[in-house]
Amino acid sequence: MIGVLAEEYCQEHRRIYDLGCSLGGATLAAVDRVSCQHFSTIAIDNSPAMIDRLRTKLEDLPRFAKRIECRCEDLIDAQLSNASVVILNFTLQFIPLAERVSLLSKIYAGMNPGGVLIISEKITFPDEKLNQLFIEMYHGFKENMGYSKLEISQKRAALEKVLLPETLDIHRDRLQTIGFQSVDVWFQCFDFASMVAFKEAP
């Protein structure tokens, strides 16, 4: 569905950014669907290993390779401009809380009017009972997919101090304060959600 959104909102002679692109799943989904003739895509990740693997993958996908530029950069330092679609897929949750407004403000400034930000995040709930319910449901889902309780516990412990989730209300309020309009959830499963936020024409 990220590809569908990119197809809808990509503009001619504009850029698609995938910030925290990892192995490029969202990048490739977007480029595969976009019907614009003149656009470029910039995939950014701060992991050299991820960028190297994406570049290797693109060697076998020439149709995509000519559209995608891979950059190994820290998002805090990265420059964005002329963007019609920005993908921030499970990335903001690893940015320090104090730097999230600055990053999102930079994204907003680098977007053209009519552009869309697609932001997917692990979320938390103000109601602790609901919060625990969704965590348990997700862990149950992972067990059904073949993960052991030990593997699930180890991953949760490893991410506990580096993955800092927030509530949907915090995400909405921050995006709207920065200037984004028409902000809301388009997909949610357990304690994971994806939102769209638009930069409207002046």
C-alpha positions in Angstrom: 0.0 0.0 0.0 3.0 2.3 0.4 3.5 1.8 -3.4 -0.2 2.8 -4.0 0.2 6.0 -1.9 3.5 6.8 -3.7 1.7 6.3 -7.1 -1.1 8.7 -6.0 1.1 11.5 -4.7 4.3 11.4 -6.7 4.7 14.6 -8.8 6.7 15.0 -12.0 10.2 16.3 -11.6 10.0 15.7 -7.8 11.7 13.3 -5.5 10.7 10.3 -3.4 12.7 9.8 -0.2 12.8 6.6 1.9 14.4 7.6 5.2 15.8 4.7 7.1 15.4 2.5 4.0 17.0 -0.7 5.4 17.0 -3.2 2.5 14.8 -1.0 0.4 11.4 -2.8 0.6 9.4 0.4 0.7 11.7 2.1 -1.8 11.2 -0.7 -4.4 7.4 -0.8 -3.7 7.2 2.9 -4.4 9.2 2.9 -7.6 7.4 -0.1 -8.9 4.0 1.6 -8.7 4.8 5.2 -9.6 3.6 6.2 -13.1 5.4 9.6 -13.3 8.0 9.8 -16.1 10.4 12.2 -14.5 11.2 11.6 -10.8 14.0 10.3 -8.7 14.2 8.3 -5.5 16.7 8.7 -2.7 17.1 5.9 -0.2 18.9 6.8 3.0 20.1 4.7 5.9 22.9 5.1 8.4 24.0 1.5 8.2 26.7 0.8 5.7 25.8 -2.9 5.6 22.2 -2.1 4.7 23.1 0.3 2.0 25.7 -2.1 0.6 23.1 -4.9 0.4 20.6 -2.6 -1.2 23.1 -1.6 -3.8 23.9 -5.2 -4.5 20.2 -6.0 -4.9 19.8 -3.1 -7.4 22.6 -4.6 -9.6 20.1 -7.3 -10.5 17.2 -4.8 -10.9 18.3 -2.3 -13.6 14.8 -0.9 -14.0 14.9 0.2 -10.4 18.6 1.1 -10.2 18.3 4.0 -12.7 15.7 5.6 -10.5 17.2 5.0 -7.0 20.2 6.8 -5.4 21.5 5.1 -2.2 23.0 7.2 0.5 24.7 6.2 3.7 23.9 9.1 6.0 22.6 10.0 9.4 19.1 11.3 9.0 19.9 14.2 11.4 22.5 15.4 8.9 20.7 14.5 5.7 19.4 17.2 3.4 16.0 16.9 1.8 14.5 19.0 -1.0 12.0 19.0 -3.8 10.1 16.0 -2.2 6.6 14.9 -3.1 6.7 11.6 -1.2 8.6 10.9 2.0 8.6 7.5 3.6 9.6 7.2 7.3 9.0 3.5 8.0 9.7 2.4 11.6 12.6 4.9 11.8 11.5 7.8 13.9 11.1 5.5 16.9 14.9 5.1 17.0 15.6 8.9 16.9 16.1 10.5 20.3 13.0 12.2 21.5 14.6 15.6 21.7 15.5 15.4 18.0 12.2 14.3 16.5 10.7 17.7 16.1 13.8 19.0 14.3 13.9 16.0 11.9 10.2 16.2 11.1 10.5 20.0 10.6 13.3 19.5 8.2 11.2 16.9 6.3 8.3 19.4 6.1 10.6 22.2 4.8 12.0 19.9 2.1 8.5 18.9 0.8 6.6 20.5 -2.0 2.9 21.5 -1.5 0.7 18.6 -2.1 3.3 16.1 -0.9 2.7 13.3 1.5 4.6 11.9 4.5 4.0 8.2 5.2 5.2 7.5 8.8 5.0 4.0 10.3 5.8 3.4 14.0 5.5 1.1 16.9 3.0 2.9 19.2 2.1 2.8 22.8 -1.3 3.4 24.4 -2.3 5.7 27.3 -4.5 2.9 28.7 -2.0 0.4 30.2 -4.5 -2.5 29.9 -4.8 -1.9 26.2 -1.1 -1.5 25.9 -0.4 -4.8 27.5 -3.1 -6.5 25.5 -1.7 -5.5 22.1 1.9 -6.4 23.2 0.7 -9.9 24.2 -1.3 -10.3 21.0 1.8 -9.3 19.0 4.0 -11.7 20.9 1.4 -14.5 20.3 1.5 -13.7 16.6 5.3 -14.0 16.6 5.1 -17.4 18.4 2.7 -18.6 15.7 5.2 -17.5 13.1 7.8 -19.8 14.6 9.7 -17.5 17.1 10.5 -18.9 20.5 9.6 -17.2 23.7 13.3 -16.7 24.4 13.9 -15.1 21.0 11.0 -12.7 21.5 12.2 -11.8 25.0 15.8 -11.2 23.9 14.7 -8.9 21.0 12.4 -7.0 23.4 15.3 -6.5 25.8 17.7 -5.5 23.1 15.3 -2.8 21.8 14.0 -1.6 25.2 16.3 1.4 25.5 16.8 2.3 21.9 13.2 2.0 20.5 11.1 4.7 22.2 7.4 4.4 21.0 4.9 7.2 21.5 1.1 7.4 21.4 -0.8 8.3 18.2 -2.0 11.5 19.8 1.6 12.6 20.4 2.4 11.8 16.7 -0.7 13.7 15.4 -0.2 16.8 17.6 3.5 17.1 16.7 2.9 16.7 13.0 0.1 19.3 13.1 2.1 21.7 15.1 4.9 21.5 12.5 2.4 22.4 9.8 1.2 19.1 8.3 -2.5 18.8 7.6 -5.0 15.9 7.2 -3.0 13.8 9.6 -4.4 10.4 10.5 -3.9 6.6 10.6 -4.5 4.6 7.4 -3.3 1.2 8.8 -2.9 -0.3 12.2 -2.2 -3.8 13.5 -1.6 -4.6 17.2 0.8 -1.9 18.4 2.0 -0.9 15.0 0.5 1.9 13.0 1.1 3.9 9.8 -0.1 7.5 9.3 -0.3 9.9 6.4 0.4 13.6 6.8 0.0 16.1 4.0 1.7 19.4 3.2 -1.1 21.4 1.8 -0.8 24.1 -0.8 -0.5 27.6 0.7 
